[in-house]
Amino acid sequence: MTIDLAPMTATATAKPTATPTDDRLPRRFSDFATLSEALDYAADGVRGLNFHDARGTLVHSYSYAEMRADAHAAALRLIAAGVAPHDRIALIAETGPEFAALFFGTVLAGAWPVPLPLPTSFGGREAYIDQLRVQLASCDPKLLMYPAELALLAGAAAQAAGVEGVDWLEFGTRPAPDAALPQAGSDDVCYLQYSSGSTRFPHGVTVTHRALLSNLAAHAHGMQIVESDRCISWLPWYHDMGLVGCFLSPLANQVSADYLKTEDFARRPLSWLDLISRNAGTTLSYSPTFGYDICARRISSQTKASDRFDLSRWRVAGNGADMIRPDVMQAFVDAFADAGFQATAFLPSYGLAEATLAVSLMPPGEGIRVELVEETELSGAHHGEDRPQRYRAIVNCGKAVRDMEIQVREEDGTPLPDGAIGKVWCRGPSVMVGYFRDQASTDACLVDGWLDTGDMGYMSDGYIFIVGRAKDMIIINGRNHWPQDIEWAVEQLPGFKAGDIAAFAITTPGGEETPAVLVQCRSSDEEERVRLRDEIRDRVRSVTGMNCVVELIPPRTLPRTSSGKLSRAKARNLYLAGEIKPYDLAA
């Protein structure tokens, strides 16, 4: 039986019908030589992509067969425009059929698509143009293609970078004269992926067809995809979790998918859960921790969740892209258990663009599992210090995906035993071949086929636990402190939430290293601000034993990466440059 998402509201005009969940096409788990072959196979079935508006109403259904036809036409137009194999085509990654067709059209033309971000609410017009300009200079594309509504911004970036800018609607009206399409091989480059932090010094990850399809197969096997599964997502397509996990993986594993635009989710986050509730099949849907957090907060002041939602068929509620917060996950369970959400649906994972996407996945059904790790083990301090023991809950991020190996090593590369914290390395066919035109950075993280992820963690009985990002660690007087511990401590105070705080190390005028904590403050009362600053200072001292510089700053000041994650490094740089201006408070 074919199961569709029912339209949310009736209209007087004919409504699109969502692509089916079920299909007679035999399922293949990404066992293709190239992404083009995966598209050809999926197009023989009836599944596809479905795009919804901010209220979750279906506005465009797009079968894989239609996408293949549009991609073929786009490839012919690109060839007619002089695009040759190995050229880069930069694409503003708006969630919609135009980007989907152009991405695959670029692949069919033998060129390399380069998804680039949409504007965010952080930084403004000039910051976005500058970000695009820097990334364009890095990937050196033949064209930058964008939606008409971004013509001024993207066009300005293209002009600054000396790249031809093309409105993709205008491009779609051009003739598509017949031409021979090049045939890609498994080891040819498929696309370039910029990580979410790739702004000032961008690193374009070079992903081959072989690496991509290996990782997509690992998704299908790791999540144990079944016929009734349907993917639902609001994640941006310029981020690896959105592009690979929620756009390319559904196609290569022949799953229908439903999308909200990221900006629509930001305005109406509960529309995501509405869409899941209306899915008559079983749901695969991923989010960073903050997505679950914002939904739990939005429902807290409303009526019972069961009056609006049915989350009982949400089979895989993936967590990834940032540190997983067990307290937030518990809050989500508390908020939506009466709507049928099961905590065992949570599927923690770990990955990065340099490994295409997934490095580890929790086996389905095991849910969130945590271990309490004593602070001295995380910081490298000596046991027996005369101070209270403090623990942090570390989330189990699962086992290595199919064909992937994970090791935890000392700084000198020596493998560590279970339970010992060190640098996380991985090796497998989905690891990148390198950064585009950046051999020095490639050599710095790829050694004998092993990738230095830059993350810290430990192994336990085949499971990987991630404790933090090595480059974010604050080292004071020879002791290591994780910024997350400082930030989480402040978040426990009333009136603050995840994303309001950034902790990092600075050098005081006296030459001493000390932690600095920037805290977004919503109070306009100066006496209240002084009280909050002192309370935060006392809180950090009680947790870390250190005095710190506390600066209260206006809301929406802390910088984010293009995927919405806090950028501590950028916050530090802006603060030291005087571009983040704290409130002037009495000493």
Secondary structure, DSSP 8 states (H G I E B T S, - for coil): -------SS--SS-------S--SS----S--SSHHHHHHHHTTSS-EEEEE-TTS-EEEEEEHHHHHHHHHHHHHHHHHTT--TT-EEEEE--SSHHHHHHHHHHHHTT-EEEEE----SSSHHHHHHHHHHHHHHHH--SEEEE-GGGHHHHHHHHHHHT-EEEEHHHHTTS-----------TTSEEEEEE-TT-SSS--EEEEEHHHHHHHHHHHHHHHT--TTEEEEE---TTSHIIIIIIIIHHHHTT--EEEE-HHHHHH-THHHHHHHHT-SSEEEEEE-HHHHHHHHHHHTTSS-GGGT---TTEEEEEE-SS---HHHHHHHHHHHGGGT--GGGEEEEEE-GGGSSEEEE--TT----EEEEEHHHHHT--TT-SS---EEEEEEEEEE-TT-EEEEE-TTS-B--TT--EEEEEESTTS-SEETT-HHHHHHHEETTEEEEEEEEEEETTEEEEEEEGGG-EEETTEEE-HHHHHHHHHTSTT--TTSEEEEEEE-TTS-EEEEEEEE-----HHHHHHHHHHHHHHHHHHHS---EEEEE-TT-S-B-TTS-B-HHHHHHHHHTT-S-------
